[in-house]
Amino acid sequence: MVTTGELLATLGSVMASVMFVSAIFKQYFPYQLWGYVEKYSQKLFRILYPYIEITFHEFSGDRLKRSEAFSAIQNYLSTTASLHATRFKADVVKDSQSIVLSMDDRQEVTDEFKGIKVWWVLGKNILKTQSFSFYPATDEKRYYRLTFHKSHRELITGPYVNHVLAGGKAITVKNRQRKLYSNNPSKNWYGWRSTKWSHVFFEHPATFDTLAMETKKKEEIKKDLKKFSEGKEYYEKIGKAWKRGYLLYGPPGTGKSTMIAAMANYMNYDVYDLELTTVKDNTELRSLLIDTSSKSILVIEDIDCSLDLTGQREKKKEKDGDEEEKNPIEKKEKEDGESKKSKVTLSGLLNFIDGLWSACGGERIIVFTTNYVDKLDPALIRRGRMDKHIEMSYCCFEAFKMLAKNYLDIDSHELYAEIEIMLAETNMTPADVAENLMPKCDEDDTETCLKNLIEALKAAKEEAIKKAEEEARLKAEEGTKKAEEEVRSKAKKEEKEKHAKENETSSSSAKENETSSSSAKENGSIANGNENTSN
């Protein structure tokens, strides 16, 4: 019986013989012949070897750019490796909220897809020369190698690879640190490391669970957002860009900005806060839109104050014959001021949110906020542009209970009944309610804060009554003044008609007298003529 040692010795002898024959063959036979031998030996190897290998390199384009496929595979395998690998590398990925574990070099892990087993290996090649790269220079080049049986070629090269890439991208989105962007003035767009948008990390803690709003209304908004996030195929089916518009309107302090933060946290989206007053024209507006990413919320707050978009359809151009500035200095200052004003038009904004360019990118939400919805042009907020209109109203009792739970950690209190009655009679914003519920010092307990709110509600009610009485008084005075003006106007009109009638009567009398005089003169002339004839 052959022992293990004898078997290994025989195998070593065979390998040494093969290497010796190969060296002799390369040295004494033409390279064309060696090429044929290598070609057909590889064919023989492929026939005998039943597996297929696919390599995904870390860098593409001569290492100038990191491969997105490599990054996605790395993130995907970070979950698989934690179950099967024995050696790991811990990395803090850029903009990530947590440490990412990945498989170590030359570590092999297995994965299954629809009952089919595949193998992943992280390898690296030592480079002989250095190449230019924006990444730190190293002397190694990493890659992932996927190995699977050739009978599963179509399933692995198609659905499985797509599954891995999609899963890796989803993990990237989940682990990333979301950002709050603000647009830069166009003069800062160009130059080294200049960008159209600057950002900070988005860390707003607001959620729908802490939002002061009726539960039914919050659930309706959450369902709408979830339906949108899962609607990629549906939007493609109906031929619309994958975007949705929300109009938040209501008095100041009703939670419009907090609603945006809750939406961003619920959807795990970045937020782009667009300041329209810094955008020079429609072209710059379009450039900013193109530079935003998918899975984001584009916000224009207080749109009724950002630009004069309420009456642009009715504006008329100034006539050339208008008065010119007498002072040339004042004229120059006026021209400079007009040149600095934003030239973004209503038409440009409409194309921005609903035109051809709005389809650039996908899974994007556009939010407008306003305190005065009646001031906006109807074309700007129609359905299809602002698909869902959400009224942010004054604080109701259900919203108050949510605020009391957040600020005082209570679910009920004996003063709730009185507060419920007063909230039904008085308009107070959630921001004002929250301010009164917040303890101002260590001595302020739950009852103190609730009593502070009651006092504030009473004061607001009295102020509302006084305001209503003042408005009624002013309205009455205005009505009396208007009635007096109507009486005076009627008296003037009657007096004017009376004078006109008297003038008409005097004119008629004068005309009759003149006619009588003319007739008398004619009669006298005729009489004189007859006398002369008789003579």
TAMO-V672483 format. One record per backbone hydrogen bond with DSSP energy under -1.0 kcal/mol. NH is the residue of the N-H (numbers start at 0). CO is the residue of the C=O. E is the energy in kcal/mol with one decimal. If there is no record, write none. Layout:
nh & co & e
NH & CO & E
NH & CO & E
This chain:
nh & co & e
6 & 2 & -2.0
7 & 3 & -2.3
8 & 4 & -2.1
9 & 5 & -2.3
10 & 6 & -2.4
11 & 7 & -2.3
12 & 8 & -2.0
13 & 9 & -2.2
14 & 10 & -2.3
15 & 11 & -2.2
16 & 12 & -2.3
17 & 13 & -2.5
18 & 14 & -2.3
19 & 15 & -2.2
20 & 16 & -2.6
21 & 17 & -2.5
22 & 18 & -2.2
23 & 19 & -2.3
24 & 20 & -2.6
25 & 21 & -2.4
26 & 22 & -1.7
27 & 23 & -2.3
28 & 24 & -1.6
33 & 29 & -1.8
34 & 30 & -2.1
35 & 31 & -1.6
36 & 32 & -2.2
37 & 33 & -2.5
38 & 34 & -2.3
39 & 35 & -2.5
40 & 36 & -2.0
41 & 37 & -1.8
42 & 38 & -1.6
43 & 39 & -2.3
44 & 40 & -2.1
45 & 41 & -2.5
46 & 42 & -1.9
47 & 43 & -2.1
48 & 44 & -2.8
51 & 147 & -3.3
53 & 145 & -2.5
55 & 143 & -3.0
57 & 141 & -2.2
59 & 64 & -2.5
63 & 60 & -1.1
64 & 59 & -1.4
66 & 57 & -3.2
70 & 66 & -1.8
71 & 67 & -2.5
72 & 68 & -2.6
73 & 69 & -2.4
74 & 70 & -2.2
75 & 71 & -2.4
76 & 72 & -2.9
78 & 75 & -1.1
79 & 75 & -1.2
80 & 76 & -3.7
82 & 79 & -1.4
83 & 79 & -1.3
84 & 80 & -2.3
88 & 101 & -3.1
90 & 99 & -2.8
95 & 92 & -2.0
96 & 174 & -2.9
99 & 90 & -3.3
101 & 88 & -2.7
103 & 86 & -1.6
105 & 121 & -4.1
106 & 103 & -1.7
108 & 119 & -2.3
110 & 117 & -2.2
112 & 115 & -2.2
115 & 112 & -1.3
117 & 110 & -2.8
118 & 146 & -2.4
119 & 108 & -2.9
120 & 144 & -1.7
121 & 106 & -1.4
122 & 142 & -2.6
124 & 140 & -2.7
126 & 138 & -1.7
140 & 124 & -2.5
142 & 122 & -2.3
143 & 55 & -2.5
144 & 120 & -2.6
145 & 53 & -3.3
146 & 118 & -2.6
147 & 51 & -2.0
149 & 49 & -2.5
151 & 148 & -1.9
152 & 149 & -1.3
155 & 151 & -2.4
156 & 152 & -2.8
157 & 153 & -1.2
159 & 154 & -2.2
160 & 155 & -1.7
161 & 157 & -2.2
162 & 158 & -2.3
163 & 159 & -2.4
164 & 160 & -2.5
165 & 161 & -2.6
166 & 162 & -2.3
167 & 163 & -2.5
168 & 164 & -2.2
169 & 165 & -2.1
170 & 166 & -2.0
171 & 167 & -1.9
172 & 168 & -2.2
173 & 169 & -2.2
174 & 170 & -2.4
175 & 171 & -1.4
176 & 94 & -4.8
179 & 199 & -3.1
180 & 270 & -3.4
181 & 197 & -2.7
183 & 195 & -3.1
187 & 184 & -2.3
188 & 185 & -1.6
193 & 190 & -1.8
197 & 181 & -2.6
199 & 179 & -1.8
201 & 177 & -2.7
212 & 210 & -1.4
217 & 213 & -2.2
218 & 214 & -2.5
219 & 215 & -1.8
220 & 216 & -1.9
221 & 217 & -2.5
222 & 218 & -2.3
223 & 219 & -1.8
224 & 220 & -2.4
225 & 221 & -2.5
226 & 222 & -2.4
227 & 223 & -1.8
228 & 224 & -2.3
229 & 225 & -1.4
230 & 227 & -1.7
234 & 230 & -2.7
235 & 231 & -1.9
236 & 232 & -2.1
237 & 233 & -2.1
239 & 234 & -2.3
242 & 240 & -2.1
243 & 363 & -1.5
245 & 365 & -2.8
246 & 387 & -2.5
247 & 367 & -3.0
248 & 389 & -2.0
249 & 369 & -1.5
253 & 250 & -1.1
258 & 254 & -1.9
259 & 255 & -1.6
260 & 256 & -1.9
261 & 257 & -2.3
262 & 258 & -2.3
263 & 259 & -2.3
264 & 260 & -2.3
265 & 261 & -2.2
266 & 262 & -2.3
267 & 263 & -1.4
268 & 263 & -1.7
269 & 294 & -1.8
270 & 178 & -2.4
271 & 296 & -3.2
272 & 180 & -2.9
273 & 298 & -2.7
277 & 274 & -1.2
278 & 275 & -1.6
284 & 280 & -1.7
285 & 281 & -2.0
286 & 282 & -2.1
287 & 283 & -2.1
288 & 284 & -1.7
289 & 285 & -2.1
290 & 286 & -1.3
291 & 288 & -1.5
294 & 361 & -1.0
294 & 362 & -1.1
295 & 362 & -1.1
296 & 269 & -2.5
297 & 364 & -3.3
298 & 271 & -3.3
299 & 366 & -2.5
302 & 368 & -2.3
304 & 301 & -1.8
305 & 301 & -1.3
306 & 302 & -1.1
308 & 306 & -1.9
313 & 310 & -1.2
321 & 318 & -1.5
330 & 326 & -2.0
331 & 327 & -2.1
332 & 328 & -2.4
333 & 329 & -2.1
334 & 330 & -2.1
335 & 331 & -2.4
336 & 332 & -2.1
337 & 333 & -2.1
338 & 334 & -1.9
339 & 335 & -1.2
342 & 279 & -4.0
348 & 344 & -2.1
349 & 345 & -2.4
350 & 346 & -2.3
351 & 347 & -1.6
352 & 348 & -1.7
353 & 349 & -1.9
354 & 350 & -2.0
358 & 355 & -1.3
359 & 356 & -1.6
363 & 241 & -1.6
364 & 295 & -2.4
365 & 243 & -2.5
366 & 297 & -3.0
367 & 245 & -2.4
368 & 299 & -1.8
369 & 247 & -1.9
374 & 371 & -1.3
375 & 372 & -1.2
379 & 376 & -1.6
384 & 381 & -1.9
385 & 381 & -2.2
387 & 244 & -2.1
389 & 246 & -3.3
391 & 248 & -3.3
394 & 427 & -2.7
399 & 395 & -2.2
400 & 396 & -2.2
401 & 397 & -1.4
402 & 398 & -2.1
403 & 399 & -2.9
404 & 400 & -2.0
405 & 401 & -2.1
406 & 402 & -3.1
407 & 403 & -2.2
415 & 412 & -1.7
418 & 414 & -2.1
419 & 415 & -2.6
420 & 416 & -1.8
421 & 417 & -2.2
422 & 418 & -2.6
423 & 419 & -1.4
425 & 421 & -1.8
430 & 252 & -2.0
432 & 428 & -2.2
433 & 429 & -2.8
434 & 430 & -1.9
435 & 431 & -1.7
436 & 432 & -1.6
437 & 433 & -1.3
443 & 440 & -1.3
448 & 444 & -2.1
449 & 445 & -2.2
450 & 446 & -2.5
451 & 447 & -2.2
452 & 448 & -1.8
453 & 449 & -2.1
454 & 450 & -2.5
455 & 451 & -2.2
456 & 452 & -2.5
457 & 453 & -2.4
458 & 454 & -2.5
459 & 455 & -2.4
460 & 456 & -2.4
461 & 457 & -2.6
462 & 458 & -2.5
463 & 459 & -2.2
464 & 460 & -2.4
465 & 461 & -2.7
466 & 462 & -2.5
467 & 463 & -2.4
468 & 464 & -2.7
469 & 465 & -2.7
470 & 466 & -2.5
471 & 467 & -2.4
472 & 468 & -2.8
473 & 469 & -2.9
474 & 470 & -2.4
475 & 471 & -2.7
476 & 472 & -3.1
477 & 473 & -2.6
478 & 474 & -2.5
479 & 475 & -3.0
480 & 476 & -2.9
481 & 477 & -2.2
482 & 478 & -2.4
483 & 479 & -2.8
484 & 480 & -2.3
485 & 481 & -2.1
486 & 482 & -2.5
487 & 483 & -2.9
488 & 484 & -2.7
489 & 485 & -2.4
490 & 486 & -2.7
491 & 487 & -2.7
492 & 488 & -2.0
493 & 489 & -2.6
494 & 490 & -2.8
495 & 491 & -2.5
496 & 492 & -2.4
497 & 493 & -2.5
498 & 494 & -2.6
499 & 495 & -2.3
500 & 496 & -2.3
501 & 497 & -2.7
502 & 498 & -2.8
503 & 499 & -2.1
504 & 500 & -2.5
505 & 501 & -2.9
506 & 502 & -2.3
507 & 503 & -2.0
508 & 504 & -2.4
509 & 505 & -2.5
510 & 506 & -1.8
511 & 507 & -2.1
512 & 508 & -2.5
513 & 509 & -2.2
514 & 510 & -1.9
515 & 511 & -2.4
516 & 512 & -2.5
517 & 513 & -2.1
518 & 514 & -2.1
519 & 515 & -2.4
520 & 516 & -2.4
521 & 517 & -2.0
522 & 518 & -2.5
523 & 519 & -2.4
524 & 520 & -2.1
525 & 521 & -2.1
526 & 522 & -2.2
527 & 523 & -2.0
528 & 524 & -1.9
529 & 525 & -1.9
530 & 526 & -1.9
531 & 527 & -2.1
532 & 528 & -1.6
533 & 529 & -2.2
534 & 530 & -2.1
